[in-house]
Amino acid sequence: MREKDDVVHVRCIIKGEPARMIRELKRRGTVTSVKEAVVQGIFTYYDTILQLDLKRLEVERSRDSTSYTPDEDNTPEH
């Protein structure tokens, strides 16, 4: 069963370049409706944001690992 939070009502007018892009996608048969185009756009945007977050985390981890210097007192003795 769906939760109330799983539904969002959107009512808007799309103009200009985004409207042309939607018409082009419909003409090509890539999407069948404006709703489908908007939903696919949200999925794509969300995926892009997640990828950027992952890259940011990788950079932060890389910085942390390169700044690590082992403690001289904790090195194993031979």
MARSE-993843 format. One record per residue: residue number from 1; x, y, z of N, C-alpha, C in turn; residue in one letter. Coordinates in pm, 1 decimal. Example, Ala and Ser with C-alpha at 12.3 -4.5 7.8 and 13.67 -1.06 7.14 Angstrom:
BEGIN
pt num: 1	n.east: 1319.0	n.north: -569.0	n.up: 780.0	ca.east: 1230.0	ca.north: -450.0	ca.up: 780.0	c.east: 1320.0	c.north: -330.0	c.up: 780.0	residu: A
pt num: 2	n.east: 1285.0	n.north: -225.0	n.up: 708.0	ca.east: 1367.0	ca.north: -106.0	ca.up: 714.0	c.east: 1290.0	c.north: 3.0	c.up: 787.0	residu: S
end
This chain:
BEGIN
pt num: 1	n.east: 82.8	n.north: -118.0	n.up: 0.0	ca.east: 0.0	ca.north: 0.0	ca.up: 0.0	c.east: 87.3	c.north: 124.5	c.up: 0.0	residu: M
pt num: 2	n.east: 48.6	n.north: 223.1	n.up: -74.0	ca.east: 124.3	ca.north: 347.6	ca.up: -81.7	c.east: 105.0	c.north: 432.8	c.up: 42.6	residu: R
pt num: 3	n.east: 211.5	n.north: 499.3	n.up: 79.2	ca.east: 205.6	ca.north: 597.4	ca.up: 187.4	c.east: 166.0	c.north: 731.0	c.up: 127.0	residu: E
pt num: 4	n.east: 111.3	n.north: 820.3	n.up: 207.9	ca.east: 76.9	ca.north: 952.7	ca.up: 157.1	c.east: 200.8	c.north: 1026.7	c.up: 107.8	residu: K
pt num: 5	n.east: 316.1	n.north: 999.1	n.up: 168.4	ca.east: 439.7	ca.north: 1066.0	ca.up: 129.3	c.east: 491.3	c.north: 1019.6	c.up: -6.9	residu: D
pt num: 6	n.east: 436.2	n.north: 911.7	n.up: -60.5	ca.east: 481.0	ca.north: 858.5	ca.up: -188.4	c.east: 410.3	c.north: 923.2	c.up: -306.8	residu: D
pt num: 7	n.east: 328.2	n.north: 1024.0	n.up: -283.6	ca.east: 253.7	ca.north: 1089.2	ca.up: -390.5	c.east: 281.5	c.north: 1238.3	c.up: -386.8	residu: V
pt num: 8	n.east: 313.6	n.north: 1293.7	n.up: -504.5	ca.east: 334.6	ca.north: 1437.4	ca.up: -519.0	c.east: 251.1	c.north: 1484.1	c.up: -636.6	residu: V
pt num: 9	n.east: 171.7	n.north: 1586.2	n.up: -615.8	ca.east: 90.7	ca.north: 1642.1	ca.up: -723.8	c.east: 166.1	c.north: 1759.9	c.up: -783.3	residu: H
pt num: 10	n.east: 180.1	n.north: 1760.2	n.up: -916.4	ca.east: 251.5	ca.north: 1866.9	ca.up: -985.1	c.east: 160.4	c.north: 1923.5	c.up: -1092.9	residu: V
pt num: 11	n.east: 145.5	n.north: 2052.4	n.up: -1091.8	ca.east: 67.1	ca.north: 2118.5	ca.up: -1196.2	c.east: 144.6	c.north: 2242.9	c.up: -1236.9	residu: R
pt num: 12	n.east: 193.3	n.north: 2241.0	n.up: -1359.6	ca.east: 273.1	ca.north: 2354.6	ca.up: -1405.2	c.east: 269.7	c.north: 2361.2	c.up: -1557.8	residu: C
pt num: 13	n.east: 316.5	n.north: 2472.7	n.up: -1607.9	ca.east: 330.1	ca.north: 2492.4	ca.up: -1751.9	c.east: 478.3	c.north: 2492.3	c.up: -1784.2	residu: I
pt num: 14	n.east: 516.8	n.north: 2411.5	n.up: -1881.4	ca.east: 657.0	ca.north: 2404.3	ca.up: -1922.7	c.east: 670.3	c.north: 2481.1	c.up: -2053.1	residu: I
pt num: 15	n.east: 762.5	n.north: 2576.8	n.up: -2054.7	ca.east: 780.6	ca.north: 2663.7	ca.up: -2171.5	c.east: 924.3	c.north: 2658.9	c.up: -2221.0	residu: K
pt num: 16	n.east: 943.6	n.north: 2710.2	n.up: -2338.7	ca.east: 1077.6	ca.north: 2731.0	ca.up: -2391.9	c.east: 1149.2	c.north: 2602.0	c.up: -2427.3	residu: G
pt num: 17	n.east: 1279.8	n.north: 2601.2	n.up: -2401.8	ca.east: 1364.5	ca.north: 2487.8	ca.up: -2439.2	c.east: 1318.2	c.north: 2356.2	c.up: -2376.7	residu: E
pt num: 18	n.east: 1282.1	n.north: 2352.0	n.up: -2247.6	ca.east: 1233.0	ca.north: 2224.6	ca.up: -2193.3	c.east: 1109.3	c.north: 2173.2	c.up: -2267.7	residu: P
pt num: 19	n.east: 1019.0	n.north: 2262.8	n.up: -2308.7	ca.east: 900.5	ca.north: 2220.4	ca.up: -2384.7	c.east: 941.5	c.north: 2164.1	c.up: -2520.0	residu: A
pt num: 20	n.east: 1037.5	n.north: 2227.9	n.up: -2584.8	ca.east: 1086.5	ca.north: 2176.3	ca.up: -2714.4	c.east: 1151.2	c.north: 2039.7	c.up: -2696.1	residu: R
pt num: 21	n.east: 1224.0	n.north: 2023.5	n.up: -2588.4	ca.east: 1289.6	ca.north: 1894.8	ca.up: -2562.6	c.east: 1186.3	c.north: 1784.1	c.up: -2541.1	residu: M
pt num: 22	n.east: 1080.7	n.north: 1815.1	n.up: -2468.2	ca.east: 974.7	ca.north: 1715.0	ca.up: -2445.7	c.east: 908.2	c.north: 1677.8	c.up: -2576.4	residu: I
pt num: 23	n.east: 876.6	n.north: 1776.7	n.up: -2659.4	ca.east: 815.6	ca.north: 1746.0	ca.up: -2789.6	c.east: 908.5	c.north: 1660.5	c.up: -2874.9	residu: R
pt num: 24	n.east: 1037.6	n.north: 1689.4	n.up: -2871.4	ca.east: 1135.1	ca.north: 1610.6	ca.up: -2948.5	c.east: 1140.8	c.north: 1467.0	c.up: -2897.2	residu: E
pt num: 25	n.east: 1141.7	n.north: 1449.2	n.up: -2765.8	ca.east: 1143.4	ca.north: 1314.2	ca.up: -2708.3	c.east: 1017.9	c.north: 1237.1	c.up: -2746.0	residu: L
pt num: 26	n.east: 903.2	n.north: 1304.3	n.up: -2745.2	ca.east: 778.2	ca.north: 1239.1	ca.up: -2785.3	c.east: 781.7	c.north: 1203.4	c.up: -2933.9	residu: K
pt num: 27	n.east: 834.3	n.north: 1294.9	n.up: -3017.6	ca.east: 842.2	ca.north: 1268.6	ca.up: -3161.4	c.east: 929.1	c.north: 1145.7	c.up: -3188.8	residu: R
pt num: 28	n.east: 1037.6	n.north: 1131.9	n.up: -3115.4	ca.east: 1128.0	ca.north: 1018.5	ca.up: -3133.1	c.east: 1072.6	c.north: 889.7	c.up: -3074.0	residu: R
pt num: 29	n.east: 968.7	n.north: 901.6	n.up: -2993.7	ca.east: 912.0	ca.north: 783.5	ca.up: -2930.3	c.east: 985.3	c.north: 743.5	c.up: -2803.2	residu: G
pt num: 30	n.east: 1072.5	n.north: 829.0	n.up: -2753.8	ca.east: 1148.2	ca.north: 800.0	ca.up: -2631.9	c.east: 1058.0	c.north: 806.0	c.up: -2509.4	residu: T
pt num: 31	n.east: 962.9	n.north: 898.7	n.up: -2510.7	ca.east: 861.5	ca.north: 907.5	ca.up: -2405.0	c.east: 725.6	c.north: 918.8	c.up: -2473.3	residu: V
pt num: 32	n.east: 621.9	n.north: 879.6	n.up: -2401.2	ca.east: 488.3	ca.north: 884.6	ca.up: -2459.9	c.east: 403.8	c.north: 998.4	c.up: -2404.2	residu: T
pt num: 33	n.east: 450.8	n.north: 1059.6	n.up: -2294.5	ca.east: 372.2	ca.north: 1166.9	ca.up: -2233.4	c.east: 464.7	c.north: 1265.4	c.up: -2163.1	residu: S
pt num: 34	n.east: 408.6	n.north: 1380.1	n.up: -2130.8	ca.east: 483.4	ca.north: 1480.7	ca.up: -2055.0	c.east: 517.0	c.north: 1424.7	c.up: -1916.8	residu: V
pt num: 35	n.east: 420.8	n.north: 1356.9	n.up: -1857.3	ca.east: 445.0	ca.north: 1298.1	ca.up: -1725.0	c.east: 564.7	c.north: 1203.4	c.up: -1729.4	residu: K
pt num: 36	n.east: 569.7	n.north: 1118.6	n.up: -1829.8	ca.east: 681.2	ca.north: 1024.5	ca.up: -1842.1	c.east: 813.2	c.north: 1099.2	c.up: -1860.1	residu: E
pt num: 37	n.east: 812.6	n.north: 1204.2	n.up: -1939.5	ca.east: 934.3	ca.north: 1282.6	ca.up: -1960.3	c.east: 981.4	c.north: 1345.7	c.up: -1829.9	residu: A
pt num: 38	n.east: 888.2	n.north: 1400.3	n.up: -1752.7	ca.east: 924.1	ca.north: 1463.4	ca.up: -1625.5	c.east: 976.9	c.north: 1359.7	c.up: -1527.1	residu: V
pt num: 39	n.east: 910.8	n.north: 1245.8	n.up: -1518.0	ca.east: 955.7	ca.north: 1141.4	ca.up: -1425.8	c.east: 1094.5	c.north: 1091.5	c.up: -1465.2	residu: V
pt num: 40	n.east: 1116.6	n.north: 1067.1	n.up: -1595.4	ca.east: 1247.8	ca.north: 1022.7	ca.up: -1640.7	c.east: 1354.0	c.north: 1128.5	c.up: -1611.8	residu: Q
pt num: 41	n.east: 1317.6	n.north: 1255.0	n.up: -1628.4	ca.east: 1410.1	ca.north: 1363.3	ca.up: -1597.5	c.east: 1447.3	c.north: 1366.1	c.up: -1450.7	residu: G
pt num: 42	n.east: 1351.5	n.north: 1342.2	n.up: -1363.7	ca.east: 1379.0	ca.north: 1340.5	ca.up: -1220.4	c.east: 1470.0	c.north: 1222.8	c.up: -1185.3	residu: I
pt num: 43	n.east: 1443.2	n.north: 1105.7	n.up: -1243.5	ca.east: 1531.3	ca.north: 990.2	ca.up: -1220.2	c.east: 1674.2	c.north: 1022.1	c.up: -1264.4	residu: F
pt num: 44	n.east: 1688.1	n.north: 1080.4	n.up: -1381.2	ca.east: 1820.3	ca.north: 1112.3	ca.up: -1433.9	c.east: 1890.8	c.north: 1215.6	c.up: -1347.3	residu: T
pt num: 45	n.east: 1819.4	n.north: 1319.3	n.up: -1307.6	ca.east: 1877.5	ca.north: 1422.9	ca.up: -1221.8	c.east: 1919.8	c.north: 1364.3	c.up: -1087.5	residu: Y
pt num: 46	n.east: 1835.1	n.north: 1281.4	n.up: -1029.4	ca.east: 1866.6	ca.north: 1218.8	ca.up: -901.0	c.east: 1991.5	c.north: 1132.1	c.up: -912.1	residu: Y
pt num: 47	n.east: 2000.1	n.north: 1053.6	n.up: -1018.9	ca.east: 2116.7	ca.north: 969.3	ca.up: -1042.0	c.east: 2243.0	c.north: 1054.9	c.up: -1056.4	residu: D
pt num: 48	n.east: 2232.1	n.north: 1167.4	n.up: -1127.3	ca.east: 2346.5	ca.north: 1257.2	ca.up: -1143.4	c.east: 2392.5	c.north: 1311.0	c.up: -1008.6	residu: T
pt num: 49	n.east: 2298.9	n.north: 1350.8	n.up: -924.3	ca.east: 2333.1	ca.north: 1402.6	ca.up: -791.6	c.east: 2400.1	c.north: 1294.2	c.up: -707.8	residu: I
pt num: 50	n.east: 2349.2	n.north: 1170.9	n.up: -713.3	ca.east: 2411.4	ca.north: 1061.4	ca.up: -639.4	c.east: 2553.9	c.north: 1036.7	c.up: -687.6	residu: L
pt num: 51	n.east: 2575.2	n.north: 1040.8	n.up: -818.6	ca.east: 2709.6	ca.north: 1021.3	ca.up: -873.1	c.east: 2804.4	c.north: 1131.9	c.up: -826.3	residu: Q
pt num: 52	n.east: 2756.4	n.north: 1255.6	n.up: -824.9	ca.east: 2838.5	ca.north: 1366.2	ca.up: -774.8	c.east: 2871.2	c.north: 1348.1	c.up: -627.2	residu: L
pt num: 53	n.east: 2774.4	n.north: 1301.8	n.up: -548.4	ca.east: 2799.5	ca.north: 1275.2	ca.up: -406.5	c.east: 2906.9	c.north: 1168.9	c.up: -389.1	residu: D
pt num: 54	n.east: 2899.5	n.north: 1062.4	n.up: -468.9	ca.east: 3000.0	ca.north: 955.8	ca.up: -460.1	c.east: 3138.8	c.north: 1007.9	c.up: -496.1	residu: L
pt num: 55	n.east: 3147.3	n.north: 1088.5	n.up: -600.8	ca.east: 3277.0	ca.north: 1145.3	ca.up: -639.1	c.east: 3331.8	c.north: 1235.3	c.up: -528.9	residu: K
pt num: 56	n.east: 3243.4	n.north: 1314.8	n.up: -466.7	ca.east: 3286.5	ca.north: 1402.1	ca.up: -357.5	c.east: 3339.8	c.north: 1320.1	c.up: -240.4	residu: R
pt num: 57	n.east: 3272.2	n.north: 1210.9	n.up: -207.2	ca.east: 3318.7	ca.north: 1124.2	ca.up: -99.4	c.east: 3452.9	c.north: 1060.6	c.up: -133.3	residu: L
pt num: 58	n.east: 3469.9	n.north: 1018.9	n.up: -258.7	ca.east: 3597.1	ca.north: 960.4	ca.up: -300.9	c.east: 3709.7	c.north: 1061.1	c.up: -286.7	residu: E
pt num: 59	n.east: 3684.8	n.north: 1186.1	n.up: -325.2	ca.east: 3787.2	ca.north: 1290.1	ca.up: -312.9	c.east: 3819.9	c.north: 1314.7	c.up: -166.3	residu: V
pt num: 60	n.east: 3717.6	n.north: 1321.9	n.up: -81.4	ca.east: 3741.2	ca.north: 1343.0	ca.up: 61.3	c.east: 3819.9	c.north: 1227.9	c.up: 122.0	residu: E
pt num: 61	n.east: 3786.5	n.north: 1105.4	n.up: 85.5	ca.east: 3860.2	ca.north: 989.0	ca.up: 136.6	c.east: 4003.3	c.north: 988.9	c.up: 85.6	residu: R
pt num: 62	n.east: 4020.0	n.north: 1029.0	n.up: -39.2	ca.east: 4154.0	ca.north: 1035.1	ca.up: -96.6	c.east: 4239.1	c.north: 1137.0	c.up: -21.6	residu: S
pt num: 63	n.east: 4181.2	n.north: 1251.9	n.up: 9.3	ca.east: 4253.6	ca.north: 1354.5	ca.up: 84.7	c.east: 4290.1	c.north: 1303.1	c.up: 223.6	residu: R
pt num: 64	n.east: 4195.8	n.north: 1233.1	n.up: 287.2	ca.east: 4221.7	ca.north: 1180.1	ca.up: 421.2	c.east: 4333.5	c.north: 1076.8	c.up: 419.6	residu: D
pt num: 65	n.east: 4335.3	n.north: 990.5	n.up: 318.4	ca.east: 4437.3	ca.north: 885.6	ca.up: 313.9	c.east: 4574.0	c.north: 940.9	c.up: 277.0	residu: S
pt num: 66	n.east: 4581.2	n.north: 1046.6	n.up: 198.0	ca.east: 4711.2	ca.north: 1103.9	ca.up: 162.3	c.east: 4767.0	c.north: 1189.0	c.up: 274.8	residu: T
pt num: 67	n.east: 4681.6	n.north: 1238.2	n.up: 363.2	ca.east: 4730.8	ca.north: 1318.9	ca.up: 474.3	c.east: 4768.3	c.north: 1233.1	c.up: 594.3	residu: S
pt num: 68	n.east: 4742.6	n.north: 1102.5	n.up: 586.9	ca.east: 4773.2	ca.north: 1011.8	ca.up: 696.5	c.east: 4923.1	c.north: 988.2	c.up: 703.3	residu: Y
pt num: 69	n.east: 4979.1	n.north: 1008.4	n.up: 819.7	ca.east: 5120.7	ca.north: 975.9	ca.up: 842.0	c.east: 5127.6	c.north: 880.2	c.up: 959.2	residu: T
pt num: 70	n.east: 5188.8	n.north: 764.7	n.up: 939.8	ca.east: 5193.2	ca.north: 666.8	ca.up: 1048.9	c.east: 5274.0	c.north: 720.5	c.up: 1167.0	residu: P
pt num: 71	n.east: 5231.1	n.north: 681.9	n.up: 1284.0	ca.east: 5298.6	ca.north: 722.1	ca.up: 1406.3	c.east: 5427.9	c.north: 641.9	c.up: 1418.5	residu: D
pt num: 72	n.east: 5538.0	n.north: 708.6	n.up: 1435.5	ca.east: 5670.1	ca.north: 642.5	ca.up: 1441.6	c.east: 5674.8	c.north: 543.8	c.up: 1557.0	residu: E
pt num: 73	n.east: 5608.3	n.north: 572.4	n.up: 1667.6	ca.east: 5615.7	ca.north: 487.1	ca.up: 1785.7	c.east: 5539.7	c.north: 356.7	c.up: 1768.1	residu: D
pt num: 74	n.east: 5448.2	n.north: 351.5	n.up: 1671.1	ca.east: 5366.4	ca.north: 231.3	ca.up: 1654.1	c.east: 5417.0	c.north: 139.1	c.up: 1544.0	residu: N
pt num: 75	n.east: 5531.9	n.north: 164.9	n.up: 1487.0	ca.east: 5583.6	ca.north: 77.4	ca.up: 1381.1	c.east: 5636.6	c.north: -49.4	c.up: 1444.1	residu: T
pt num: 76	n.east: 5613.4	n.north: -164.0	n.up: 1379.1	ca.east: 5661.9	ca.north: -290.7	ca.up: 1435.0	c.east: 5814.5	c.north: -297.0	c.up: 1436.7	residu: P
pt num: 77	n.east: 5869.5	n.north: -356.7	n.up: 1539.9	ca.east: 6014.3	ca.north: -372.7	ca.up: 1548.7	c.east: 6054.8	c.north: -506.4	c.up: 1492.8	residu: E
pt num: 78	n.east: 6170.9	n.north: -509.2	n.up: 1426.0	ca.east: 6220.7	ca.north: -635.3	ca.up: 1367.2	c.east: 6337.3	c.north: -685.9	c.up: 1442.0	residu: H
end
